[in-house]
Amino acid sequence: PTPCYNVQIDNGLNNYKPNGCDFDSASTSEEYTVQAVDNSGVTAANLSQYGQRALANGAKAINGSVISEKSGNFAGSPAYIGYINAPNNQKGIFGVVLHQSSNQQNVFLVAHVVKGSNQPDFGTLETNWQWK
């Protein structure tokens, strides 16, 4: 089983957590999503390759383009992070996070998409994130 997390999101967003560790929180101008992925083949050694593919697929799904990408961290766990520009003045930050639980590696896809002049970041989401 995938270990979940505790998190608080900005006021004014509608929060949905339909299944397990998956999460969606949105308003008319921004959205946060988290999806737990069952993929035991992702390791620290191949996280960047998996992250590049996931980022490219995410950009393609919203008719956007990847504008930058790098290895990094999210809430203390290794991550591959990229920025996407999309139609209709949308921008997003997308992360593939590898989190080690007591018995396995777990992969989480984390995104924050905004409309308009705001810049997407993981600020509030990551600051309030606590792994279980």
N, CA, C and O atoms as CSV, one atom per row, in Angstrom:
chain,resi,resn,atom,element,x,y,z
A,1,PRO,N,N,0.827,-1.199,0.000
A,1,PRO,CA,C,0.000,0.000,0.000
A,1,PRO,C,C,0.869,1.259,0.000
A,1,PRO,O,O,1.948,1.279,0.593
A,2,THR,N,N,0.397,2.287,-0.658
A,2,THR,CA,C,1.119,3.544,-0.739
A,2,THR,C,C,0.878,4.379,0.506
A,2,THR,O,O,-0.273,4.603,0.882
A,3,PRO,N,N,1.934,4.842,1.151
A,3,PRO,CA,C,1.731,5.712,2.310
A,3,PRO,C,C,1.246,7.076,1.839
A,3,PRO,O,O,1.705,7.582,0.815
A,4,CYS,N,N,0.334,7.660,2.571
A,4,CYS,CA,C,-0.195,8.964,2.169
A,4,CYS,C,C,0.537,10.079,2.895
A,4,CYS,O,O,1.662,9.899,3.361
A,5,TYR,N,N,-0.098,11.208,2.984
A,5,TYR,CA,C,0.508,12.422,3.489
A,5,TYR,C,C,-0.586,13.286,4.091
A,5,TYR,O,O,-1.770,13.052,3.850
A,6,ASN,N,N,-0.199,14.274,4.864
A,6,ASN,CA,C,-1.111,15.306,5.336
A,6,ASN,C,C,-0.717,16.599,4.651
A,6,ASN,O,O,0.472,16.884,4.502
A,7,VAL,N,N,-1.700,17.389,4.231
A,7,VAL,CA,C,-1.399,18.665,3.602
A,7,VAL,C,C,-2.583,19.610,3.757
A,7,VAL,O,O,-3.731,19.172,3.831
A,8,GLN,N,N,-2.298,20.903,3.804
A,8,GLN,CA,C,-3.329,21.932,3.767
A,8,GLN,C,C,-3.077,22.786,2.542
A,8,GLN,O,O,-1.929,23.062,2.194
A,9,ILE,N,N,-4.149,23.203,1.889
A,9,ILE,CA,C,-4.067,24.023,0.684
A,9,ILE,C,C,-4.651,25.394,0.993
A,9,ILE,O,O,-5.392,25.552,1.962
A,10,ASP,N,N,-4.319,26.384,0.171
A,10,ASP,CA,C,-4.819,27.748,0.350
A,10,ASP,C,C,-6.332,27.788,0.515
A,10,ASP,O,O,-7.043,26.951,-0.040
A,11,ASN,N,N,-6.819,28.750,1.270
A,11,ASN,CA,C,-8.257,28.980,1.397
A,11,ASN,C,C,-8.844,29.336,0.034
A,11,ASN,O,O,-8.156,29.906,-0.812
A,12,GLY,N,N,-10.099,29.004,-0.172
A,12,GLY,CA,C,-10.777,29.347,-1.416
A,12,GLY,C,C,-10.697,28.291,-2.492
A,12,GLY,O,O,-11.267,28.470,-3.568
A,13,LEU,N,N,-9.999,27.181,-2.232
A,13,LEU,CA,C,-9.928,26.106,-3.213
A,13,LEU,C,C,-10.853,24.978,-2.782
A,13,LEU,O,O,-10.978,24.679,-1.594
A,14,ASN,N,N,-11.490,24.364,-3.748
A,14,ASN,CA,C,-12.348,23.215,-3.457
A,14,ASN,C,C,-11.482,21.965,-3.430
A,14,ASN,O,O,-10.783,21.668,-4.399
A,15,ASN,N,N,-11.527,21.236,-2.324
A,15,ASN,CA,C,-10.666,20.068,-2.150
A,15,ASN,C,C,-11.412,18.775,-2.431
A,15,ASN,O,O,-12.541,18.580,-1.980
A,16,TYR,N,N,-10.776,17.911,-3.171
A,16,TYR,CA,C,-11.342,16.606,-3.489
A,16,TYR,C,C,-10.271,15.558,-3.267
A,16,TYR,O,O,-9.132,15.743,-3.694
A,17,LYS,N,N,-10.605,14.476,-2.617
A,17,LYS,CA,C,-9.666,13.358,-2.434
A,17,LYS,C,C,-10.446,12.078,-2.710
A,17,LYS,O,O,-10.877,11.395,-1.781
A,18,PRO,N,N,-10.627,11.758,-3.983
A,18,PRO,CA,C,-11.537,10.672,-4.330
A,18,PRO,C,C,-11.039,9.269,-4.025
A,18,PRO,O,O,-11.836,8.413,-3.642
A,19,ASN,N,N,-9.749,9.007,-4.183
A,19,ASN,CA,C,-9.257,7.641,-4.030
A,19,ASN,C,C,-7.894,7.622,-3.358
A,19,ASN,O,O,-6.965,8.290,-3.813
A,20,GLY,N,N,-7.771,6.868,-2.287
A,20,GLY,CA,C,-6.465,6.654,-1.671
A,20,GLY,C,C,-5.690,7.925,-1.453
A,20,GLY,O,O,-6.151,8.818,-0.743
A,21,CYS,N,N,-4.509,8.027,-2.056
A,21,CYS,CA,C,-3.640,9.188,-1.895
A,21,CYS,C,C,-3.819,10.227,-2.987
A,21,CYS,O,O,-3.158,11.265,-2.946
A,22,ASP,N,N,-4.684,9.991,-3.957
A,22,ASP,CA,C,-4.895,10.973,-5.014
A,22,ASP,C,C,-5.645,12.175,-4.453
A,22,ASP,O,O,-6.461,12.042,-3.542
A,23,PHE,N,N,-5.357,13.348,-5.010
A,23,PHE,CA,C,-5.869,14.588,-4.455
A,23,PHE,C,C,-6.039,15.605,-5.570
A,23,PHE,O,O,-5.233,15.652,-6.499
A,24,ASP,N,N,-7.083,16.418,-5.485
A,24,ASP,CA,C,-7.298,17.486,-6.444
A,24,ASP,C,C,-7.906,18.663,-5.698
A,24,ASP,O,O,-8.851,18.489,-4.929
A,25,SER,N,N,-7.377,19.847,-5.916
A,25,SER,CA,C,-7.876,21.047,-5.267
A,25,SER,C,C,-7.843,22.162,-6.299
A,25,SER,O,O,-6.793,22.427,-6.885
A,26,ALA,N,N,-8.991,22.830,-6.534
A,26,ALA,CA,C,-9.041,23.781,-7.637
A,26,ALA,C,C,-9.927,24.979,-7.352
A,26,ALA,O,O,-10.829,24.933,-6.516
A,27,SER,N,N,-9.639,26.056,-8.078
A,27,SER,CA,C,-10.493,27.232,-8.159
A,27,SER,C,C,-10.535,27.610,-9.635
A,27,SER,O,O,-10.070,26.844,-10.479
A,28,THR,N,N,-11.076,28.757,-9.954
A,28,THR,CA,C,-11.128,29.156,-11.367
A,28,THR,C,C,-9.764,29.590,-11.889
A,28,THR,O,O,-9.567,29.649,-13.103
A,29,SER,N,N,-8.814,29.897,-10.997
A,29,SER,CA,C,-7.528,30.393,-11.463
A,29,SER,C,C,-6.337,29.489,-11.152
A,29,SER,O,O,-5.234,29.751,-11.631
A,30,GLU,N,N,-6.534,28.426,-10.360
A,30,GLU,CA,C,-5.414,27.537,-10.076
A,30,GLU,C,C,-5.907,26.153,-9.681
A,30,GLU,O,O,-7.056,25.960,-9.283
A,31,GLU,N,N,-4.994,25.204,-9.806
A,31,GLU,CA,C,-5.314,23.823,-9.438
A,31,GLU,C,C,-4.062,23.129,-8.929
A,31,GLU,O,O,-2.970,23.304,-9.470
A,32,TYR,N,N,-4.240,22.335,-7.875
A,32,TYR,CA,C,-3.202,21.433,-7.375
A,32,TYR,C,C,-3.693,20.009,-7.606
A,32,TYR,O,O,-4.867,19.718,-7.383
A,33,THR,N,N,-2.820,19.132,-8.045
A,33,THR,CA,C,-3.182,17.722,-8.140
A,33,THR,C,C,-2.025,16.874,-7.630
A,33,THR,O,O,-0.857,17.227,-7.791
A,34,VAL,N,N,-2.367,15.764,-7.019
A,34,VAL,CA,C,-1.392,14.776,-6.584
A,34,VAL,C,C,-1.937,13.413,-6.985
A,34,VAL,O,O,-3.105,13.114,-6.734
A,35,GLN,N,N,-1.113,12.596,-7.597
A,35,GLN,CA,C,-1.529,11.252,-7.980
A,35,GLN,C,C,-0.452,10.271,-7.546
A,35,GLN,O,O,0.718,10.422,-7.898
A,36,ALA,N,N,-0.855,9.268,-6.782
A,36,ALA,CA,C,0.064,8.189,-6.410
A,36,ALA,C,C,0.122,7.202,-7.566
A,36,ALA,O,O,-0.912,6.813,-8.110
A,37,VAL,N,N,1.333,6.796,-7.941
A,37,VAL,CA,C,1.531,5.927,-9.101
A,37,VAL,C,C,2.137,4.612,-8.637
A,37,VAL,O,O,3.130,4.597,-7.909
A,38,ASP,N,N,1.541,3.526,-9.057
A,38,ASP,CA,C,2.060,2.202,-8.726
A,38,ASP,C,C,3.073,1.806,-9.803
A,38,ASP,O,O,2.705,1.240,-10.833
A,39,ASN,N,N,4.353,2.111,-9.556
A,39,ASN,CA,C,5.392,1.780,-10.519
A,39,ASN,C,C,6.658,1.416,-9.761
A,39,ASN,O,O,7.468,2.285,-9.436
A,40,SER,N,N,6.825,0.143,-9.483
A,40,SER,CA,C,7.977,-0.317,-8.708
A,40,SER,C,C,9.279,-0.242,-9.499
A,40,SER,O,O,10.353,-0.445,-8.933
A,41,GLY,N,N,9.203,0.046,-10.799
A,41,GLY,CA,C,10.398,0.134,-11.619
A,41,GLY,C,C,11.142,1.458,-11.494
A,41,GLY,O,O,12.254,1.586,-12.005
A,42,VAL,N,N,10.546,2.452,-10.819
A,42,VAL,CA,C,11.200,3.747,-10.666
A,42,VAL,C,C,12.110,3.699,-9.440
A,42,VAL,O,O,11.675,3.345,-8.344
A,43,THR,N,N,13.369,4.056,-9.641
A,43,THR,CA,C,14.363,4.071,-8.567
A,43,THR,C,C,15.076,5.424,-8.580
A,43,THR,O,O,14.869,6.230,-9.487
A,44,ALA,N,N,15.902,5.664,-7.585
A,44,ALA,CA,C,16.684,6.903,-7.561
A,44,ALA,C,C,17.575,6.987,-8.800
A,44,ALA,O,O,17.812,8.077,-9.322
A,45,ALA,N,N,18.068,5.841,-9.269
A,45,ALA,CA,C,18.972,5.820,-10.421
A,45,ALA,C,C,18.287,6.209,-11.728
A,45,ALA,O,O,18.928,6.789,-12.604
A,46,ASN,N,N,17.006,5.905,-11.876
A,46,ASN,CA,C,16.333,6.222,-13.144
A,46,ASN,C,C,15.209,7.254,-12.981
A,46,ASN,O,O,14.386,7.414,-13.883
A,47,LEU,N,N,15.168,7.945,-11.854
A,47,LEU,CA,C,14.111,8.935,-11.616
A,47,LEU,C,C,14.108,10.030,-12.675
A,47,LEU,O,O,13.040,10.438,-13.131
A,48,SER,N,N,15.281,10.513,-13.076
A,48,SER,CA,C,15.298,11.598,-14.061
A,48,SER,C,C,14.777,11.131,-15.421
A,48,SER,O,O,14.074,11.884,-16.095
A,49,GLN,N,N,15.107,9.907,-15.837
A,49,GLN,CA,C,14.589,9.406,-17.114
A,49,GLN,C,C,13.065,9.242,-17.053
A,49,GLN,O,O,12.356,9.639,-17.978
A,50,TYR,N,N,12.571,8.657,-15.962
A,50,TYR,CA,C,11.120,8.499,-15.785
A,50,TYR,C,C,10.466,9.879,-15.719
A,50,TYR,O,O,9.417,10.101,-16.323
A,51,GLY,N,N,11.089,10.807,-14.982
A,51,GLY,CA,C,10.543,12.156,-14.840
A,51,GLY,C,C,10.466,12.895,-16.159
A,51,GLY,O,O,9.484,13.591,-16.418
A,52,GLN,N,N,11.492,12.757,-17.010
A,52,GLN,CA,C,11.472,13.407,-18.319
A,52,GLN,C,C,10.301,12.917,-19.157
A,52,GLN,O,O,9.612,13.712,-19.796
A,53,ARG,N,N,10.077,11.600,-19.153
A,53,ARG,CA,C,8.962,11.036,-19.924
A,53,ARG,C,C,7.623,11.504,-19.358
A,53,ARG,O,O,6.730,11.896,-20.109
A,54,ALA,N,N,7.485,11.461,-18.035
A,54,ALA,CA,C,6.221,11.875,-17.404
A,54,ALA,C,C,5.938,13.350,-17.666
A,54,ALA,O,O,4.794,13.726,-17.918
A,55,LEU,N,N,6.963,14.178,-17.609
A,55,LEU,CA,C,6.806,15.604,-17.866
A,55,LEU,C,C,6.394,15.854,-19.314
A,55,LEU,O,O,5.493,16.652,-19.571
A,56,ALA,N,N,7.043,15.183,-20.256
A,56,ALA,CA,C,6.689,15.329,-21.674
A,56,ALA,C,C,5.253,14.882,-21.922
A,56,ALA,O,O,4.516,15.537,-22.659
A,57,ASN,N,N,4.853,13.767,-21.309
A,57,ASN,CA,C,3.474,13.286,-21.469
A,57,ASN,C,C,2.476,14.249,-20.850
A,57,ASN,O,O,1.405,14.477,-21.414
A,58,GLY,N,N,2.815,14.825,-19.682
A,58,GLY,CA,C,1.929,15.796,-19.044
A,58,GLY,C,C,1.740,17.039,-19.895
A,58,GLY,O,O,0.628,17.552,-20.021
A,59,ALA,N,N,2.832,17.521,-20.479
A,59,ALA,CA,C,2.743,18.699,-21.351
A,59,ALA,C,C,1.906,18.395,-22.590
A,59,ALA,O,O,1.071,19.202,-22.999
A,60,LYS,N,N,2.136,17.235,-23.177
A,60,LYS,CA,C,1.382,16.848,-24.379
A,60,LYS,C,C,-0.110,16.740,-24.086
A,60,LYS,O,O,-0.934,17.113,-24.920
A,61,ALA,N,N,-0.463,16.230,-22.906
A,61,ALA,CA,C,-1.872,16.032,-22.544
A,61,ALA,C,C,-2.636,17.347,-22.470
A,61,ALA,O,O,-3.851,17.368,-22.667
A,62,ILE,N,N,-1.936,18.445,-22.188
A,62,ILE,CA,C,-2.635,19.736,-22.110
A,62,ILE,C,C,-2.224,20.660,-23.260
A,62,ILE,O,O,-2.396,21.875,-23.172
A,63,ASN,N,N,-1.681,20.084,-24.336
A,63,ASN,CA,C,-1.234,20.837,-25.510
A,63,ASN,C,C,-0.227,21.919,-25.143
A,63,ASN,O,O,-0.222,23.003,-25.727
A,64,GLY,N,N,0.619,21.613,-24.175
A,64,GLY,CA,C,1.626,22.568,-23.720
A,64,GLY,C,C,3.017,22.146,-24.113
A,64,GLY,O,O,3.209,21.181,-24.852
A,65,SER,N,N,3.999,22.893,-23.602
A,65,SER,CA,C,5.388,22.569,-23.875
A,65,SER,C,C,6.211,22.719,-22.596
A,65,SER,O,O,5.930,23.572,-21.754
A,66,VAL,N,N,7.221,21.881,-22.472
A,66,VAL,CA,C,8.127,21.936,-21.327
A,66,VAL,C,C,9.097,23.090,-21.569
A,66,VAL,O,O,9.715,23.168,-22.630
A,67,ILE,N,N,9.234,23.995,-20.580
A,67,ILE,CA,C,10.147,25.128,-20.766
A,67,ILE,C,C,11.430,24.994,-19.947
A,67,ILE,O,O,12.439,25.616,-20.279
A,68,SER,N,N,11.405,24.189,-18.879
A,68,SER,CA,C,12.628,23.889,-18.136
A,68,SER,C,C,12.381,22.673,-17.256
A,68,SER,O,O,11.238,22.357,-16.924
A,69,GLU,N,N,13.464,21.991,-16.879
A,69,GLU,CA,C,13.351,20.804,-16.041
A,69,GLU,C,C,14.660,20.553,-15.326
A,69,GLU,O,O,15.723,20.931,-15.818
A,70,LYS,N,N,14.590,19.904,-14.142
A,70,LYS,CA,C,15.798,19.647,-13.354
A,70,LYS,C,C,15.504,18.610,-12.273
A,70,LYS,O,O,14.349,18.362,-11.928
A,71,SER,N,N,16.560,18.016,-11.752
A,71,SER,CA,C,16.442,17.159,-10.582
A,71,SER,C,C,16.387,18.052,-9.354
A,71,SER,O,O,17.002,19.118,-9.328
A,72,GLY,N,N,15.647,17.617,-8.330
A,72,GLY,CA,C,15.527,18.414,-7.120
A,72,GLY,C,C,14.937,17.599,-5.989
A,72,GLY,O,O,15.115,16.382,-5.928
A,73,ASN,N,N,14.237,18.270,-5.099
A,73,ASN,CA,C,13.579,17.629,-3.963
A,73,ASN,C,C,12.192,18.206,-3.779
A,73,ASN,O,O,11.928,19.357,-4.128
A,74,PHE,N,N,11.307,17.389,-3.225
A,74,PHE,CA,C,9.978,17.833,-2.833
A,74,PHE,C,C,9.704,17.245,-1.459
A,74,PHE,O,O,9.715,16.025,-1.298
A,75,ALA,N,N,9.462,18.083,-0.478
A,75,ALA,CA,C,9.150,17.652,0.897
A,75,ALA,C,C,10.166,16.636,1.411
A,75,ALA,O,O,9.805,15.668,2.081
A,76,GLY,N,N,11.440,16.866,1.090
A,76,GLY,CA,C,12.513,16.011,1.592
A,76,GLY,C,C,12.775,14.745,0.798
A,76,GLY,O,O,13.652,13.963,1.164
A,77,SER,N,N,12.044,14.527,-0.269
A,77,SER,CA,C,12.239,13.333,-1.104
A,77,SER,C,C,12.761,13.740,-2.475
A,77,SER,O,O,12.457,14.834,-2.951
A,78,PRO,N,N,13.557,12.858,-3.126
A,78,PRO,CA,C,14.076,13.191,-4.459
A,78,PRO,C,C,12.936,13.387,-5.451
A,78,PRO,O,O,11.916,12.701,-5.393
A,79,ALA,N,N,13.131,14.341,-6.367
A,79,ALA,CA,C,12.089,14.649,-7.347
A,79,ALA,C,C,12.720,15.090,-8.659
A,79,ALA,O,O,13.867,15.535,-8.699
A,80,TYR,N,N,11.958,14.957,-9.716
A,80,TYR,CA,C,12.311,15.527,-11.008
A,80,TYR,C,C,11.231,16.560,-11.294
A,80,TYR,O,O,10.048,16.222,-11.338
A,81,ILE,N,N,11.624,17.817,-11.489
A,81,ILE,CA,C,10.675,18.927,-11.519
A,81,ILE,C,C,10.809,19.687,-12.831
A,81,ILE,O,O,11.915,19.937,-13.309
A,82,GLY,N,N,9.663,20.052,-13.407
A,82,GLY,CA,C,9.677,20.827,-14.640
A,82,GLY,C,C,8.574,21.855,-14.681
A,82,GLY,O,O,7.595,21.776,-13.939
A,83,TYR,N,N,8.750,22.828,-15.569
A,83,TYR,CA,C,7.752,23.873,-15.789
A,83,TYR,C,C,7.168,23.703,-17.187
A,83,TYR,O,O,7.874,23.368,-18.138
A,84,ILE,N,N,5.863,23.940,-17.288
A,84,ILE,CA,C,5.128,23.769,-18.540
A,84,ILE,C,C,4.364,25.053,-18.846
A,84,ILE,O,O,3.762,25.650,-17.953
A,85,ASN,N,N,4.388,25.476,-20.104
A,85,ASN,CA,C,3.494,26.520,-20.587
A,85,ASN,C,C,2.407,25.840,-21.392
A,85,ASN,O,O,2.673,24.891,-22.130
A,86,ALA,N,N,1.173,26.327,-21.252
A,86,ALA,CA,C,0.037,25.720,-21.946
A,86,ALA,C,C,-0.831,26.818,-22.562
A,86,ALA,O,O,-0.664,27.996,-22.243
A,87,PRO,N,N,-1.751,26.435,-23.439
A,87,PRO,CA,C,-2.647,27.423,-24.040
A,87,PRO,C,C,-3.500,28.128,-22.974
A,87,PRO,O,O,-3.547,27.705,-21.819
A,88,ASN,N,N,-4.155,29.180,-23.375
A,88,ASN,CA,C,-5.077,29.942,-22.524
A,88,ASN,C,C,-4.384,30.549,-21.314
A,88,ASN,O,O,-4.964,30.630,-20.232
A,89,ASN,N,N,-3.124,30.981,-21.505
A,89,ASN,CA,C,-2.377,31.668,-20.452
A,89,ASN,C,C,-2.215,30.814,-19.190
A,89,ASN,O,O,-2.255,31.336,-18.076
A,90,GLN,N,N,-2.034,29.515,-19.367
A,90,GLN,CA,C,-1.801,28.620,-18.237
A,90,GLN,C,C,-0.324,28.263,-18.140
A,90,GLN,O,O,0.366,28.104,-19.148
A,91,LYS,N,N,0.145,28.142,-16.893
A,91,LYS,CA,C,1.512,27.723,-16.612
A,91,LYS,C,C,1.450,26.700,-15.486
A,91,LYS,O,O,0.563,26.756,-14.634
A,92,GLY,N,N,2.386,25.775,-15.488
A,92,GLY,CA,C,2.366,24.773,-14.436
A,92,GLY,C,C,3.742,24.332,-14.012
A,92,GLY,O,O,4.701,24.400,-14.781
A,93,ILE,N,N,3.832,23.874,-12.768
A,93,ILE,CA,C,5.018,23.186,-12.269
A,93,ILE,C,C,4.586,21.747,-12.011
A,93,ILE,O,O,3.511,21.501,-11.464
A,94,PHE,N,N,5.422,20.809,-12.405
A,94,PHE,CA,C,5.082,19.396,-12.350
A,94,PHE,C,C,6.257,18.655,-11.724
A,94,PHE,O,O,7.401,18.854,-12.132
A,95,GLY,N,N,5.993,17.814,-10.751
A,95,GLY,CA,C,7.050,17.057,-10.109
A,95,GLY,C,C,6.757,15.574,-10.053
A,95,GLY,O,O,5.623,15.163,-9.803
A,96,VAL,N,N,7.779,14.776,-10.286
A,96,VAL,CA,C,7.712,13.331,-10.083
A,96,VAL,C,C,8.542,13.065,-8.838
A,96,VAL,O,O,9.757,13.259,-8.846
A,97,VAL,N,N,7.887,12.620,-7.762
A,97,VAL,CA,C,8.531,12.495,-6.456
A,97,VAL,C,C,8.673,11.026,-6.096
A,97,VAL,O,O,7.721,10.253,-6.209
A,98,LEU,N,N,9.872,10.645,-5.659
A,98,LEU,CA,C,10.146,9.277,-5.229
A,98,LEU,C,C,10.278,9.293,-3.715
A,98,LEU,O,O,11.201,9.903,-3.175
A,99,HIS,N,N,9.350,8.619,-3.024
A,99,HIS,CA,C,9.362,8.619,-1.561
A,99,HIS,C,C,9.548,7.198,-1.038
A,99,HIS,O,O,8.828,6.278,-1.425
A,100,GLN,N,N,10.521,7.042,-0.161
A,100,GLN,CA,C,10.808,5.733,0.421
A,100,GLN,C,C,9.966,5.521,1.676
A,100,GLN,O,O,10.067,6.293,2.629
A,101,SER,N,N,9.137,4.480,1.680
A,101,SER,CA,C,8.431,4.094,2.897
A,101,SER,C,C,9.220,2.954,3.532
A,101,SER,O,O,10.304,2.609,3.062
A,102,SER,N,N,8.691,2.385,4.573
A,102,SER,CA,C,9.429,1.334,5.271
A,102,SER,C,C,9.628,0.087,4.417
A,102,SER,O,O,10.569,-0.671,4.654
A,103,ASN,N,N,8.768,-0.142,3.429
A,103,ASN,CA,C,8.883,-1.385,2.669
A,103,ASN,C,C,9.019,-1.220,1.158
A,103,ASN,O,O,9.217,-2.210,0.455
A,104,GLN,N,N,8.919,0.014,0.638
A,104,GLN,CA,C,9.012,0.162,-0.816
A,104,GLN,C,C,9.203,1.615,-1.213
A,104,GLN,O,O,8.989,2.528,-0.415
A,105,GLN,N,N,9.613,1.814,-2.472
A,105,GLN,CA,C,9.650,3.149,-3.068
A,105,GLN,C,C,8.251,3.454,-3.599
A,105,GLN,O,O,7.569,2.565,-4.109
A,106,ASN,N,N,7.828,4.704,-3.479
A,106,ASN,CA,C,6.526,5.127,-3.972
A,106,ASN,C,C,6.699,6.360,-4.848
A,106,ASN,O,O,7.520,7.228,-4.551
A,107,VAL,N,N,5.928,6.437,-5.920
A,107,VAL,CA,C,6.029,7.549,-6.859
A,107,VAL,C,C,4.763,8.395,-6.761
A,107,VAL,O,O,3.647,7.874,-6.765
A,108,PHE,N,N,4.960,9.709,-6.672
A,108,PHE,CA,C,3.844,10.651,-6.650
A,108,PHE,C,C,4.047,11.664,-7.766
A,108,PHE,O,O,5.151,12.181,-7.935
A,109,LEU,N,N,3.003,11.954,-8.525
A,109,LEU,CA,C,3.009,13.016,-9.523
A,109,LEU,C,C,2.309,14.212,-8.886
A,109,LEU,O,O,1.150,14.112,-8.481
A,110,VAL,N,N,2.999,15.325,-8.797
A,110,VAL,CA,C,2.497,16.513,-8.104
A,110,VAL,C,C,2.497,17.671,-9.095
A,110,VAL,O,O,3.486,17.886,-9.796
A,111,ALA,N,N,1.389,18.424,-9.158
A,111,ALA,CA,C,1.311,19.541,-10.101
A,111,ALA,C,C,0.590,20.731,-9.487
A,111,ALA,O,O,-0.304,20.579,-8.654
A,112,HIS,N,N,0.999,21.914,-9.916
A,112,HIS,CA,C,0.308,23.159,-9.581
A,112,HIS,C,C,0.215,23.952,-10.878
A,112,HIS,O,O,1.235,24.320,-11.462
A,113,VAL,N,N,-1.010,24.214,-11.327
A,113,VAL,CA,C,-1.256,24.933,-12.573
A,113,VAL,C,C,-1.997,26.228,-12.244
A,113,VAL,O,O,-2.939,26.230,-11.451
A,114,VAL,N,N,-1.564,27.321,-12.858
A,114,VAL,CA,C,-2.199,28.619,-12.635
A,114,VAL,C,C,-2.554,29.260,-13.968
A,114,VAL,O,O,-1.973,28.933,-15.003
A,115,LYS,N,N,-3.530,30.190,-13.930
A,115,LYS,CA,C,-3.892,31.000,-15.096
A,115,LYS,C,C,-3.493,32.437,-14.821
A,115,LYS,O,O,-3.477,32.876,-13.671
A,116,GLY,N,N,-3.173,33.161,-15.869
A,116,GLY,CA,C,-2.875,34.579,-15.713
A,116,GLY,C,C,-1.415,34.836,-15.418
A,116,GLY,O,O,-0.540,34.081,-15.841
A,117,SER,N,N,-1.157,35.920,-14.679
A,117,SER,CA,C,0.213,36.364,-14.449
A,117,SER,C,C,0.885,35.692,-13.258
A,117,SER,O,O,2.092,35.852,-13.073
A,118,ASN,N,N,0.145,34.948,-12.449
A,118,ASN,CA,C,0.759,34.260,-11.305
A,118,ASN,C,C,1.754,33.216,-11.783
A,118,ASN,O,O,1.634,32.693,-12.891
A,119,GLN,N,N,2.736,32.914,-10.943
A,119,GLN,CA,C,3.732,31.900,-11.256
A,119,GLN,C,C,3.453,30.643,-10.430
A,119,GLN,O,O,3.244,30.738,-9.221
A,120,PRO,N,N,3.447,29.484,-11.057
A,120,PRO,CA,C,3.210,28.253,-10.296
A,120,PRO,C,C,4.419,27.901,-9.449
A,120,PRO,O,O,5.560,28.095,-9.868
A,121,ASP,N,N,4.167,27.385,-8.262
A,121,ASP,CA,C,5.239,26.894,-7.406
A,121,ASP,C,C,4.653,25.857,-6.461
A,121,ASP,O,O,3.440,25.655,-6.419
A,122,PHE,N,N,5.514,25.211,-5.712
A,122,PHE,CA,C,5.063,24.235,-4.725
A,122,PHE,C,C,5.038,24.838,-3.324
A,122,PHE,O,O,4.873,24.106,-2.348
A,123,GLY,N,N,5.198,26.158,-3.205
A,123,GLY,CA,C,5.321,26.836,-1.923
A,123,GLY,C,C,4.390,26.345,-0.828
A,123,GLY,O,O,4.828,25.654,0.092
A,124,THR,N,N,3.114,26.691,-0.915
A,124,THR,CA,C,2.153,26.332,0.132
A,124,THR,C,C,2.005,24.823,0.247
A,124,THR,O,O,1.971,24.280,1.351
A,125,LEU,N,N,1.920,24.153,-0.882
A,125,LEU,CA,C,1.740,22.702,-0.876
A,125,LEU,C,C,2.905,22.017,-0.171
A,125,LEU,O,O,2.694,21.187,0.713
A,126,GLU,N,N,4.119,22.356,-0.555
A,126,GLU,CA,C,5.289,21.695,0.016
A,126,GLU,C,C,5.518,22.096,1.477
A,126,GLU,O,O,5.908,21.263,2.295
A,127,THR,N,N,5.281,23.350,1.802
A,127,THR,CA,C,5.472,23.822,3.172
A,127,THR,C,C,4.577,23.069,4.147
A,127,THR,O,O,4.993,22.759,5.264
A,128,ASN,N,N,3.357,22.776,3.730
A,128,ASN,CA,C,2.385,22.116,4.609
A,128,ASN,C,C,2.361,20.590,4.468
A,128,ASN,O,O,1.539,19.924,5.098
A,129,TRP,N,N,3.240,20.045,3.661
A,129,TRP,CA,C,3.252,18.616,3.361
A,129,TRP,C,C,3.935,17.833,4.493
A,129,TRP,O,O,5.021,18.206,4.939
A,130,GLN,N,N,3.306,16.762,4.950
A,130,GLN,CA,C,3.914,15.862,5.920
A,130,GLN,C,C,3.678,14.428,5.476
A,130,GLN,O,O,2.537,13.986,5.345
A,131,TRP,N,N,4.771,13.706,5.247
A,131,TRP,CA,C,4.638,12.298,4.879
A,131,TRP,C,C,4.123,11.514,6.068
A,131,TRP,O,O,4.498,11.798,7.206
A,132,LYS,N,N,3.269,10.531,5.822
A,132,LYS,CA,C,2.796,9.637,6.897
A,132,LYS,C,C,3.714,8.452,7.017
A,132,LYS,O,O,3.493,7.583,7.861
